[in-house]
């Protein structure tokens, strides 16, 4: 079961309660990434903290409230601010540039009319199973910004979720050769969730604003209207893939020719893993459409539990034939109906565990 935390007040108060009530999860995240950074990239934690500090100027210029919130997390958990900053910059430390060794894996899907009557997005988050002990479900009430419901790792102020304005975001990590000192990916995710409209979200992550490459699958539901799009972000800029038929899919390789012309994709399992998951998800949607049925949350539950090409399937299992740094499995799965503002979360693999509707506390 994922621990639930309700957060409100000033940004320092929001962060402090995150750190205080999620202290076990924060400390587990610190232990996980200290070990992973060194084992796979020979980066000691002191160096990771120094690398993270390169992003502080960009974060402060973008939204100083987020610095205050991270300071609050550190105070609540009884750790240093630099520790929390390093967690929030973990993608930049681990997934890009000269230190690249890791490989996240995730399958994200989004649908809109005519495929569905609603705007629905969802994904499996595939990563190291030890991080299942770090998961938090947070509800954030903040002044002047939308309320947020999010699944995150302890200590991280942004990840996968939706907000009261009907904006939702999923994440696909990309393994590349470039990074900058601008906004870390997880800060960018929080910025999307801090937005009232799709255009506001895009403005915050455009023009190379994000320090490393990733795909943000963003959905927006406003009254009876809405859309879903893949937004590949990178230090070289962003590119948007619109839905041609009412559905989009993304996994863990760069799809944008524009971004490919500036950045090298270092994922060496595109053909055997990422591409197969993408094509399989697309096929599942096509098969569903062929039956003249509208996509609903139950459709996502079926698709995200799919085991075609196991262990490297949408429902991901650890592949013991791969080197340790390449092994991952589905840690949690999430489905968000942005039209009805409902969220369903599976702690573990959808093929083995049920989805639970996450009821808002307030």
N, C-alpha and C positions, 0 to 999 in steps of 0.2 A: 504494500500500500504506500502511495506517495504522500508524504507529509504536506498538509495544507497550512498556509500562513496568510493571514489577512493583514495588509499593510496600509497605513494611512498616516497623515500628518505632514510635517515638513519633510524634505528629502533626506535630511540627516536622521529624522525619526523613522522614516520608511526603511532606510538602510540599517539602522541600529536594531530594529525588530527582526529584520531578515537575518542579521548576524547572530542575534541573541537566541531566537527560537529555532533557527536553522544551523546552530553552531556545529552540531555533529556532521551535518551535510557539507558545511563549508570546510571543516577540517579534513573530511574525507576527500574533497576535491583537491585541496592543497597536497595531501599525501599522494593522490593519484598522479597529478601532473608533475610533481617534483620527481617522482619515480620515472614517469614516461619521458619527460624531457631529457633526463640523463641517460636512461637505458637506450633510447632510440636516436638521440641527437647529441649526446654528450654535453648537454647544457646543464650546468649546475643551477640550483635555484637562485643563487645570488645573481648570476648572469641573466636569468629569466626576468628577474625584477628590474634589472638595468635596461633590458630590451623593452620592457613594458613602459618604462618612464619616457621613452621616446614619443609616446602617443599622448602624453598628458596635455601638451599645448593645444593639439587639435581638438581634444575632447573639451577642454576648458572653453575654447572659442566657440565650439558648436553648441554646448549646453552645460554650463557650469553646475547646474543642478545634479547632473550625473556624477560629477566628481564628489559633490557633497554626499550623495547617496552611497557611493563606494566607501567614503570615509566613515559613514555610519555603519556599514556592514563590518568594516574592520574593527571598529570600536565595540560593536555588539558581540563579535566572535572572539575578541581578545587577540587579534593578530595585527600585523602592520598593514597600513594602506597599500604599500607596494605589493604585498601578497595578493590582495584583492584585485589590484590593477593587473597583475600578471595573469590571474585567472580570466579576466575579461579580455585580455589580449592573447589568449592561448592559441587561437587560430593563426595569428601573425607569427607567433614564436614557433609553432609546430607544423604549419601547413604551407608555408611559402618561403621563398628566398633560399639562402645558403643552408638553412637549418632543416630543410624539408626532409622528413622521414615518415610522418604519419599518413594515414589515409582513412578519413571518415567515409561512411557509406550511408546513404539515405535515399529512399524513393518517395517523391512528393507528387501529389495529384491534385488538380483543381478542376471543378466543373461549374458551369453556368447554363442558363437557357441557350439553346433548346434541349441540351442533354439532360438538364435537371430543372426542376421548378425553382430551386434555391441556389444560392452561391455556397458551395461546399469546398473546403480544402482539407487536406490531411496528409500525413506522412508517417513512415517508420523512421525512427532515429536509431541508426546503427553505429555502435561505438563499443568501447571496452566495457565488459559486463560489470567491472568493479564500480563503474559510475552509476549503477542502479541504486547504490547506497547514498548517492549525493542528490537525487532528484527532489525537487520541491515544486509544489503547485502553489503559485502566489497570486493573490488578488490585490491589486494596488489601486487605492483611491488617492489621486493626486490633484493638486490645485491647478486649474487652468489647462489641464490636459485630460484626455480620455481615461476612464478607468480601464485597467488591464487585467486579463486573466492569462496566465502563462505557466508553462512547464519549463523549468530551468535547472541548471546545476547549481548547487550551493555556492554562493559567493558571486554568481554572475547576474548582472542586473538586466540582461536582455537575452531572449532566446525565442522560443516558438510559442505563439499564442494569438490572442485576438483582443479587441477592445470594444468599448461601449459605442463607438462610432461606426462599427461594422467593418473595421479593417482587421485583417488577419494575415499572418506571415508564417511560412514554412522555410526551412533552411536545407540547402544542399551544399556541402563542403566541396571545394575544388582544390586540387593539389597542383600548385604552380611554382614558377621560378621567380616571381616578382612580388614585392611588397613595398609599402611606403610607410611614412610615420603619421598617416592621417587616422581616421576613425577605425578602431578595431571592428571586425565583423559583428561581434555581439553587442557593441554599442550601437552599431547601425541597425540591428534588429530592434533594439529598444526605441530608437528614433522613429522607426516605422510604426511601432505600437503607440508612440506618443502623438501620432498624427490623426487629424480629424477627417482628412480626405486622401484619396489615392494620389492626387497631384501634389499635395503637401508632403506625402511620404517620399515621392520620387525626387522632389527638390532637395530633400535632406541627404540623399544617397547618390546624387548625380555628380558628373564632372570630376570623377576620380576621388570622390569624398571618402570612399572605403579603402582601407589600407591593403587588403588582400582580396583575392578573388573568391566569389561564392555566388550561389544562386538564391535569390529571395523569391519564392513563389508567393505572390501577394494577391489576396482577394479583397474585394470591397463590395459591401452590400449597403445600399442606400435606398430606403423605402422599398419599392418593388424593382429597383434597378440594381445593376451590379456588373462586376467583371472579375476575371482572373487572368493573371499574366505572370510569365517568368521574367524576372529582372536579374540578369547576370551583372554583378558589380565587380569592379576591379580597380587597381591603381591607375589604369589607362582610361577609365570611363566605364559607362554602363551601356547595356543593350537590352531592349525589351522585346520579348516574343509574345505577340498577341495570340489569343485563341482563334483558330480558323473555324472550328466546328462546335465550340462550346466546351472544349476540354483541353487541358495542358498537362504535361508530365515532365519531370526532371529527375535526373539521378546525379552522378558524380563525375561528369566530364563537361568541358566547355563546349557549348553548342553554337555560340555566336561567332561567325566568321570575322566580325570586326574585332572582338577581343582576342581571337586566335591569332590575328595578325600582329598583336603586340605582346602576347604572353604565351609562354610554352606550358602546355598541359603535361604534368609529370605523372599522371595516373597511368600506371603500366598494366592496369586490369580493365581498360575500357571495353575491349572486345569480349572478354570472358566474364565480366561482371556488370559494370555500369550500363553498357549498351544493351545487354540482354535484359536487365531489369527494366530499362526504359521501353524497349520494344514489347516486352511482356505486358507491362501496364497499359500501353497503347492498344495492344490486342484485346485485353480484357474489356476495355472501354468499347472498342468496336463490336465485340461479341455481344455486349449488353445492349448497345444501340440496335444491333440486328434483330433483337427480340422485341423491339419497340417498347422498351420499358424505361421509365424515367430513373435517373440515378438518384439514390437516396443514401442516407448514412449506412444502411445495411449493405449497400453495394461496396462502399469503401471498406467495411469490415471484412468482406469476402476477399477483395483485391489485396488488401494489406496482409492477409494471412496466406497469400499464395506461395506455394513452395516449388514452383517450376524452376529447374536448374539448381536445386538445393545442393550444397549449402549456400551458394551465392545467389539466393533467390530474393524476391521482394521481402518475404519473411526471412530475414537473414540469420544463418547459423554460422558459428565459427568454423572456418575452413582450416583444419589442422595441417593441410598440405602446404599452406603458405607460411612465409617467415612470420615470426611473432608480431612484428609491427604492422603486418597486413591483416591480422586476424581481428574480426569484429563480429558482433551479432546484434540483433534488434533488442534495444534496451527499453524503449517505450514506443507506443504508437498513439497518434492523436488524430481525431476527426473534429473539424469545426464547421458547423452550419452557421454561416455568418448572417443568413437571412433570419433564422429563428433564434440566433445567439445561444446555441447549444454547443457544448463541448463534451466529447467522449474520449476517455483516456484508458489505454491498456498498459499496465505496468508489466513489461515483459514482452514476449512474442505473441502476436495475435492468434497464432495457431495453437497456443497453449493456455492463454489467459483471457478473461473476459474484458470487455470494454465497460467502464463505469461512467455514467453521466456525472460530470463535475458541477454540482449545484453551487451557485453563487451564495456566499455567506451573507451578503448585505444587499 
